[in-house]
Amino acid sequence: MQPQDHLAGPLTWQIEDLGKRIRLLEETITQLKTLDTTLHEMQFIIYSYVEKIREGVVLMQDETIVWANKAGCDMLGFEFDEVVNKSVIEIAHPKHRQQLSARYALVQAGDETYDATVWPFVSKTREIKYIKPHSTRVMYMGRPAVMAFFSDITEEKKAQDELTLRAEMLDLVTDSIFLLDMKGNIKYVNKAVCECLGYTLDEFIRLNILDINAQELREKTEVSLKKAFVRKQGVFKTIHVHKDGTRVPVYVRVRVVKRGGQEFILGVVREIVGEEESL
């Protein structure tokens, strides 16, 4: 037997084992390539999604904006190149910067407490933008960061402020003001109504307008309201009953108004002195 014959068996086994390892390595490489392709596809899907959604999305680290989607840039009033690498605190309203910085530090530290605070930001054109965010801690480049999803509620806040102002103005009016839905349910009353009839605002909101009318005049009042619904306005007399039972003769003027695509009855009520018998 030649010396090489003694080596043939082990060498063959080693070559066969090496071949198996190479094939296994090739399969692993194929799987990694597939995984890499899948990850790239997932990244593309996520990127496409966040670029198309209406919500703003911003990634921040150490108070610096790392990335923002198009909606976020538009809401903040900056171009992408202008907002990236910019401090989010710098574009906040000066009066709120310290508070925002403190809140940001808590979120980056891992605080998941829900915060409904609306933050005012100053756009490039010096407009005030009211932003309502939901922020959470994430990891970016191996370090803590903050991902914020937010919406611009500037117009909503303006509308709410206007409604608040109108309500305050109505509370200064001495006549009683009612707002009813088309079924006569009370949706709003001003301060004068509460003072005149003794109910709180919360108590009024649970009532129908017929509930505060004298029992014998409820049918007549209901007919008058139905006529007003059809004609879009109306005038009539009735008797409102105070919470303590006191009867208050009143003169009522109503008009159909629209708010948010819905129709309501707006009523102005004035007390009449000495006319209960004529009703």
TAVEN-V888730 format. One record per backbone hydrogen bond with DSSP energy under -0.5 kcal/mol. CO is the residue of the C=O (numbers start at 0). NH is the residue of the N-H. E is the energy in kcal/mol with one decimal. If there is no record, write none. Layout:
{{CO,NH,E} {CO,NH,E}}
//
This chain:
{{1,4,-1.1} {1,5,-0.8} {2,5,-0.8} {2,6,-0.8} {3,7,-1.4} {4,8,-0.7} {6,10,-2.3} {7,11,-2.4} {8,12,-2.2} {9,13,-2.4} {10,14,-2.4} {11,15,-2.6} {12,16,-2.7} {13,17,-2.6} {14,18,-2.3} {15,19,-2.1} {16,20,-2.2} {17,21,-2.3} {18,22,-2.3} {19,23,-2.5} {20,24,-2.5} {21,25,-2.5} {22,26,-2.2} {23,27,-2.3} {24,28,-2.6} {25,29,-2.2} {26,30,-2.4} {27,31,-2.6} {28,32,-2.4} {29,33,-2.2} {30,34,-2.7} {31,35,-2.9} {32,36,-2.3} {33,37,-2.5} {34,38,-2.7} {35,39,-2.2} {36,40,-2.3} {37,41,-2.7} {38,42,-2.7} {39,43,-2.1} {40,44,-2.4} {41,45,-2.7} {42,46,-2.8} {43,47,-2.8} {44,48,-2.4} {45,49,-2.6} {46,50,-1.5} {47,51,-0.9} {48,51,-1.0} {48,52,-1.8} {55,149,-2.4} {56,68,-2.3} {57,59,-0.5} {57,147,-2.9} {58,65,-3.2} {58,66,-1.6} {59,145,-3.4} {60,63,-1.7} {62,87,-2.6} {62,88,-0.6} {63,60,-2.6} {63,65,-0.5} {64,84,-3.5} {66,58,-3.0} {68,72,-2.2} {69,73,-2.7} {70,74,-2.4} {71,75,-2.1} {72,76,-1.2} {72,77,-2.2} {76,123,-1.1} {78,81,-0.5} {78,82,-1.7} {79,83,-2.3} {82,85,-1.6} {85,64,-2.7} {86,90,-0.9} {88,91,-0.9} {90,121,-3.2} {92,95,-2.5} {92,96,-0.6} {93,96,-0.8} {95,99,-2.5} {96,100,-2.6} {97,101,-1.8} {98,102,-2.1} {99,103,-2.8} {100,104,-2.1} {101,105,-1.6} {102,106,-2.1} {103,107,-2.7} {104,108,-1.4} {105,110,-2.6} {106,109,-1.6} {116,118,-0.5} {116,132,-0.6} {118,130,-3.1} {119,92,-2.9} {120,122,-0.6} {120,128,-3.2} {122,125,-2.1} {126,122,-2.7} {126,128,-0.6} {127,129,-0.5} {128,120,-3.2} {128,130,-0.7} {129,152,-2.6} {130,118,-2.9} {130,132,-0.6} {131,150,-1.6} {133,148,-2.4} {135,146,-2.8} {137,144,-2.9} {139,142,-1.7} {142,139,-3.3} {144,137,-2.2} {145,59,-3.1} {145,147,-0.5} {146,135,-2.2} {147,57,-2.4} {148,133,-2.6} {149,55,-3.0} {150,131,-2.6} {150,152,-0.7} {152,156,-2.9} {153,157,-2.3} {154,158,-2.4} {155,159,-2.4} {156,160,-2.9} {157,161,-2.2} {158,162,-2.4} {159,163,-2.5} {160,164,-2.4} {161,165,-2.6} {162,166,-2.6} {163,167,-2.3} {164,168,-2.3} {165,169,-2.7} {166,170,-1.7} {167,171,-0.5} {168,171,-1.1} {169,172,-1.0} {175,268,-3.2} {176,189,-1.5} {177,266,-2.7} {178,186,-3.5} {178,187,-1.4} {179,264,-2.9} {180,183,-2.2} {183,208,-3.0} {184,180,-2.1} {187,178,-2.2} {189,192,-0.7} {189,193,-1.3} {190,194,-2.3} {191,195,-2.1} {192,196,-2.6} {193,197,-1.9} {196,242,-2.7} {199,203,-2.3} {200,204,-2.1} {201,205,-0.6} {202,205,-0.9} {203,206,-2.3} {206,185,-2.4} {207,210,-1.6} {207,211,-0.5} {208,211,-0.9} {209,212,-1.2} {211,240,-3.0} {213,216,-1.8} {213,217,-0.6} {214,217,-1.1} {216,220,-2.5} {217,221,-2.6} {218,222,-2.2} {219,223,-2.2} {220,224,-2.4} {221,225,-2.2} {222,226,-2.2} {223,227,-1.8} {224,228,-2.2} {225,229,-1.7} {226,230,-2.8} {227,231,-1.7} {231,255,-2.5} {233,253,-2.9} {235,251,-3.3} {237,249,-3.0} {238,213,-2.6} {239,241,-0.5} {239,247,-3.7} {241,244,-2.3} {245,241,-3.9} {246,248,-0.5} {247,239,-2.7} {248,271,-2.8} {249,237,-2.0} {250,269,-2.4} {251,235,-2.3} {252,267,-2.9} {253,233,-2.2} {254,265,-3.1} {256,263,-3.1} {258,261,-1.6} {261,258,-2.7} {263,256,-2.8} {263,265,-0.6} {264,179,-2.9} {264,266,-0.6} {265,254,-1.9} {266,177,-2.7} {267,252,-2.3} {268,175,-2.4} {269,250,-3.0} {271,273,-0.5} {274,277,-0.8} {274,278,-0.6} {275,278,-1.3}}
//
